[in-house]
Amino acid sequence: MKRTIPSLLLVASTLTPALAQEAAPQAPAPAVEVETRSVEVQADENGEVVRKVEVQRTVIPAEPPRPVVPVDKTIAARVATSDAYSKFQTALEASGLDKTLNGPGPYTVFAPTDTAFEKLADQSFDDLLKPGNRTLLINLLQRHIIPQLIRGEDFKTGEYLTNAGELIHVKVESDKITIGEVNVTMSNDLSANGVMHAIDGLIAEPAQLPR
């Protein structure tokens, strides 16, 4: 006759750690495998223990990987490595403001794309780079820099003081941010010393409240 020792339930869980978190932001994060082990102990009629082990594995999907913030690069370095800002980089170097945007900050920069510079009305981009127009170029670019860090979701409708010492009017409506006739097309390009927001035009003069 077979005798049964009262069942004993043992549960053991093992976790497989995530591999190289955020090392490759484009790759999906590995899932975490949880192993659940049930152990039932019995004895036969001779008193010998017979152990039956059942193992079940459950794969729990991991959270999507978070984007890696390039905190090792300044705004100036980010501009220099982006094809969309080649004219902006040239203008920064001609004005000397690339050194400012390599500094500690923090800064918020409305970064004009190459398309934005093509909308210049009164003069060409080459005219702006002439030595005689350096002061004009500096003032123009300083108007795109706010000496504090403001993420896109933190902007409120109102005036903001720029590095040019001027107030520009920023309008926030739903999820759209505008400075006069200029639109923010991409927000929150974070860097080691601040944040950039791409714009589709140049802030040629302070954009004040409509009168």
C-alpha positions, 0 to 999 in steps of 0.5 A: 500500500502506498503511503503519502507524506503531506504535500509540500509546495515549494515556489522558487522564482528566478529573474533574468536581468535585463541586458545592457539597458539603454545601450541600443535604444532602437532595440526592444528591451529584453523580457524578464523570464520568471520561473515558477517551480512546484515540488510535490513530495511523496513516499512509496510503500517501502518508505522511499521518497519519490519527488515529482518536480514540475516547472513552469516558465512565464515571460513577462514583457518588459517596458519599452526602452526609454530614449537615451538623452545625449547629455554628453554633448552641448547644444553647439555640439548637437548642432554641429552633428545634425544635417538639419542645422548646417546653416545655423552652425555656420552662423554660430561660428561666424558670430562666435556664439558657438562658444556660448552654446558650448558653455555651462548654460542652461539655455533654451534655443529656438534652432532654425533649420536650413529651411528657415534661413531660406525664408530671409526676406531682406538679405541673403544668408551670405550677406549675414555672414559678411564681417560688416554684418557681424553685429546684426548676425549676433543680435539675430541669433541671440534672439533665438536663445533664452538663458534658462531651460524650458521644455516644450510642455513648460512654455506658457503664452507670454513674454520671454527675455532672450540673450539679446535683451529683448522680450519675445512673445511665445504663444501656446495653443493646444500643442502648438508653439509659435513665436510671431509667425514662426512655428516650433516643429520639434521640441525637447532636443535635450543636451548637456547644457540645455534644450533645443526646439526646431523652428521653421523660420527666423525670429527676425524681430521681437514678436510682441503681443498683437495690438 
